[in-house]
């Protein structure tokens, strides 16, 4: 699929980008792999760790439309992973979130259209579904921009789709490494926001694999959501530190008790497949597409009118023992 292709990853020095690049270099023979990111030190470190002649490193910011366009010369595939993600920081710095997550995404999509990129996949988040914080709201706009790009491509070969999934086990700033760090510092209790809080969980490798499969099955305009397990925050604490005392501190500003990936209001647009859900565009494109099947021939079916996919009603919950195994397989990873 990616043999002899030029692949560009925005935010490529992040956790996802590193795992994605290592994976495609192991499984495929890409013509060129381009890391587009702002941090020269991270790029230097990555170049030392991944010594491959096909790697290219572009220092740049997705806010800079001209630089993004330059980087996409002769590119076939774009994975758009760059974003500002820290919920409290973005509540305090809203214009920065808009410049990167919205305007930056628009720059990526415009450049891809201008350069005739074959496929673009934008990485989303469960916080973009029914958002209550600025991070989620800006990512929802990024999702909408990506889907809408299919309607302005004219005769271009470019296709644009979105992948949305939950919390990555062990990612920077997430609760599992926080708890682990506290335990290494001999904490006698762990702070729990709410004992009933639930979260979707996915390993970094599973996220990468789902994006790679999306590149194969996408027609353009879809929002793909993997079926992944949920866990309560108390289960997460028990998995990291069995038997430790917990202190319930309350839900923080901008934080949901349960996460959502398929909103009920979009049930009429949602198809269920083996292993994933697909939300089709809310507007009909000029080029009609049958979203009840994928490019791989997979067939989906419509869901009930009141269907909703959230972390609390998820039929797949993991207990502490199962989660402990998932953490052991997923961590540590280089971020």
C-alpha positions in Angstrom: 0.0 0.0 0.0 2.8 2.4 0.9 5.5 0.9 -1.3 7.1 3.6 -3.5 4.9 6.3 -1.9 6.1 9.6 -0.4 4.5 9.9 3.1 4.4 13.1 5.1 3.4 13.2 8.8 2.6 16.6 10.4 3.7 16.6 14.1 5.9 13.6 13.1 8.1 13.8 16.2 5.3 13.0 18.6 4.4 9.7 20.0 2.1 8.7 17.1 4.5 9.9 14.4 7.4 7.9 15.8 5.4 4.7 16.1 3.8 5.3 12.7 7.1 5.9 10.9 8.8 2.9 12.6 5.8 0.7 11.6 5.7 1.7 7.9 9.5 1.4 7.5 9.2 -2.2 8.9 6.2 -3.2 6.8 6.6 -1.2 3.5 9.1 0.3 1.2 8.1 3.9 1.0 10.0 6.2 -1.5 10.3 8.9 1.1 9.1 9.6 4.6 8.8 13.3 5.6 8.6 14.6 9.2 7.1 18.0 9.4 7.3 19.6 12.8 8.6 22.6 14.8 11.1 21.3 17.2 14.6 20.9 15.7 16.0 19.1 18.7 13.3 16.4 18.5 14.0 16.0 14.8 17.7 15.7 15.6 17.1 13.0 18.2 14.7 11.2 15.9 17.2 11.2 13.1 19.8 9.6 15.4 17.3 7.0 16.5 15.9 6.2 13.0 18.9 5.9 10.7 17.1 5.5 7.4 18.1 7.0 4.0 14.4 7.5 3.1 13.8 9.9 6.0 13.5 13.7 5.4 13.0 16.3 8.1 11.2 19.6 7.5 11.3 22.2 10.2 8.1 24.2 10.0 4.8 25.1 11.5 1.4 24.1 10.1 0.4 27.8 10.7 2.8 28.7 7.9 0.8 27.9 4.7 3.7 28.5 2.4 6.0 26.2 4.3 3.4 23.5 4.4 2.8 23.8 0.7 6.5 23.5 0.0 6.8 20.4 2.2 4.1 18.6 0.2 5.9 18.7 -3.2 5.6 15.2 -4.7 3.9 13.8 -1.7 1.3 11.0 -2.0 0.0 10.4 1.5 -0.4 12.9 4.4 -1.1 11.9 8.0 -2.1 15.1 9.9 -1.2 14.5 13.5 0.0 18.0 14.5 -2.2 19.7 17.1 -2.2 21.6 20.4 -3.8 19.2 22.9 -3.5 20.2 26.5 -7.0 21.0 27.7 -6.2 23.5 30.5 -3.5 25.3 28.5 -5.9 25.8 25.5 -8.6 27.1 27.8 -6.1 29.8 28.9 -4.7 30.4 25.4 -7.7 30.0 23.0 -6.4 31.9 20.1 -3.3 29.6 19.9 -5.6 26.6 19.7 -7.5 28.2 16.8 -4.3 29.1 14.9 -2.9 25.6 15.1 -5.9 23.2 15.3 -8.2 25.1 12.9 -6.1 27.4 10.6 -3.2 25.0 10.6 -5.5 22.2 9.5 -6.9 24.4 6.8 -3.4 25.0 5.6 -2.7 21.3 5.4 -5.8 20.6 3.5 -5.3 23.5 1.0 -1.7 22.5 0.4 -2.7 18.8 -0.2 -5.3 19.9 -2.8 -2.8 22.3 -4.5 -0.2 19.5 -4.7 -2.5 16.7 -5.7 -1.9 14.5 -2.7 -3.7 11.2 -3.0 -4.9 10.7 0.6 -5.1 12.7 3.7 -6.0 11.3 7.1 -6.6 13.8 10.0 -6.3 12.4 13.5 -9.1 13.5 15.8 -10.1 12.8 19.4 -13.1 11.6 21.4 -13.2 15.2 22.8 -14.3 16.4 19.4 -17.7 14.6 19.8 -20.1 16.9 21.8 -17.2 19.1 22.9 -17.3 21.0 26.2 -13.7 22.4 26.1 -11.9 24.5 23.5 -9.5 21.6 22.5 -12.5 19.5 21.6 -14.2 22.4 19.8 -11.2 23.2 17.6 -10.7 19.5 16.8 -14.4 19.3 15.8 -13.8 22.1 13.4 -10.7 20.4 12.0 -12.8 17.3 11.5 -15.4 19.3 9.6 -12.8 21.0 7.4 -11.3 17.7 6.5 -14.6 16.1 5.5 -15.6 19.3 3.5 -12.3 19.2 1.6 -13.8 16.3 -0.4 -16.5 18.6 -1.8 -14.1 21.3 -3.1 -11.6 18.9 -4.8 -13.3 19.1 -8.2 -11.5 16.6 -10.5 -8.6 16.2 -8.1 -7.6 12.7 -7.1 -7.3 13.8 -3.5 -9.3 12.1 -0.8 -9.7 13.2 2.8 -10.9 11.3 5.9 -10.8 11.4 9.7 -9.8 8.9 12.3 -11.2 9.5 15.9 -10.1 7.4 18.9 -9.8 7.6 22.6 -7.0 8.0 25.1 -3.7 6.4 24.1 -2.2 4.2 26.9 0.8 5.9 28.3 0.8 9.1 26.1 2.4 12.2 27.5 0.2 14.0 30.0 -2.2 11.1 30.4 -3.3 9.5 33.7 -1.3 6.2 33.5 2.2 7.7 33.4 1.0 10.3 36.0 0.0 7.5 38.4 3.2 5.5 37.6 5.3 8.6 38.4 3.5 9.2 41.6 4.1 5.6 42.6 7.8 5.8 41.8 7.9 8.8 44.2 6.3 6.6 47.0 2.9 8.1 46.9 0.5 6.6 49.6 -2.7 7.6 47.7 -3.7 8.5 44.2 -6.0 11.5 43.3 -9.1 10.3 41.5 -11.4 12.9 39.8 -14.5 10.8 40.1 -14.7 7.0 40.9 -17.4 6.6 38.2 -15.4 8.4 35.5 -14.8 6.3 32.3 -12.4 6.5 29.4 -11.9 4.8 26.1 -8.4 3.3 25.9 -6.2 2.3 22.9 -2.6 1.3 22.6 -0.3 3.4 20.3 0.3 0.4 18.0 -3.4 -0.2 17.6 -4.0 3.4 16.8 -1.3 3.3 14.1 -2.7 0.0 12.7 -6.2 1.5 12.5 -4.9 4.6 10.6 -3.0 2.3 8.2 -6.2 0.3 7.6 -8.1 3.5 7.1 -5.7 4.4 4.2 -6.8 1.2 2.5 -10.5 1.4 3.2 -11.2 5.2 2.9 -13.3 6.6 0.0 -13.2 10.2 1.2 -15.4 12.0 3.6 -15.7 9.3 6.3 -15.0 9.6 10.0 -13.7 6.3 11.2 -14.0 5.2 14.9 -12.5 1.9 16.2 -14.3 -0.3 18.6 -12.0 -0.1 21.7 -12.4 -1.0 25.4 -13.4 1.3 28.3 -12.2 1.4 31.8 -13.2 3.4 34.9 -10.6 5.7 36.4 -10.7 3.6 39.6 -9.9 0.5 37.5 -6.9 2.4 36.0 -5.7 3.2 39.5 -6.0 -0.4 40.6 -4.2 -1.6 37.5 -1.2 0.7 38.1 -1.1 0.4 42.0 -3.1 -2.6 43.3 -4.7 -1.9 46.7 -3.6 1.8 47.0 -5.8 4.3 48.7 -7.6 6.8 46.4 -8.7 10.4 47.1 -11.7 11.6 45.1 -11.0 15.3 44.1 -13.8 16.0 41.6 -14.0 16.6 37.9 -11.7 19.3 36.6 -12.9 22.3 34.5 -13.4 21.3 30.8 -13.4 17.6 31.7 -16.3 15.1 31.0 -17.3 12.3 33.3 -17.7 10.0 30.3 -16.2 10.3 26.8 -18.2 10.2 23.5 -17.2 9.1 20.0 -20.5 8.6 18.1 -23.0 11.2 19.2 -26.7 10.2 19.2 -27.6 13.1 17.0 -25.4 11.6 14.2 -27.0 8.1 14.5 -28.8 8.5 11.1 -25.3 9.0 9.5 -23.6 6.2 11.4 -22.7 2.7 10.0 -21.5 -0.2 12.1 -18.8 -2.5 10.8 -16.9 -5.4 12.3 -14.4 -3.6 14.5 -15.3 0.0 13.8 -17.9 2.6 13.2 -18.2 5.0 10.2 -19.9 8.4 10.3 -20.7 9.6 6.8 -20.8 13.3 5.8 -23.9 15.3 6.8 -24.0 16.8 3.3 -24.2 15.0 0.0 -21.1 15.5 -2.1 -21.3 16.1 -5.9 -19.7 12.7 -6.4 -22.1 10.2 -4.8 -20.4 7.7 -2.5 -21.9 4.6 -0.9 -20.6 4.5 2.6 -22.3 1.2 3.4 -19.2 -0.5 2.1 -15.5 0.4 2.1 -12.9 0.2 -0.6 -11.9 -3.1 0.8 -15.4 -4.5 0.2 -16.3 -4.5 3.9 -20.1 -4.1 4.4 -21.7 -2.1 7.2 -25.2 -1.6 8.5 -27.1 1.4 9.9 -27.5 1.8 13.6 -30.6 2.4 15.7 -32.0 6.0 15.8 -31.0 6.4 19.5 -27.5 4.8 19.1 -24.6 6.4 20.9 -21.1 5.2 21.4 -19.8 6.4 24.7 -17.3 5.2 27.3 -19.9 4.5 29.9 -22.3 2.3 27.8 -19.5 0.6 26.0 -20.2 -3.2 25.9 -16.4 -3.8 26.2 -15.0 -2.9 29.6 -11.7 -4.1 30.9 -10.9 -5.0 34.5 -7.7 -4.2 36.4 -5.9 -7.5 35.4 -6.7 -7.0 31.7 -5.7 -3.4 31.8 -2.4 -4.3 33.5 -1.6 -6.6 30.6 -2.5 -3.9 28.1 -0.2 -1.4 29.9 2.6 -3.9 30.0 2.4 -4.5 26.2 2.0 -0.8 25.4 4.7 0.7 27.6 7.2 2.1 27.8 7.3 3.8 24.4 9.5 6.5 23.2 7.7 9.9 23.1 
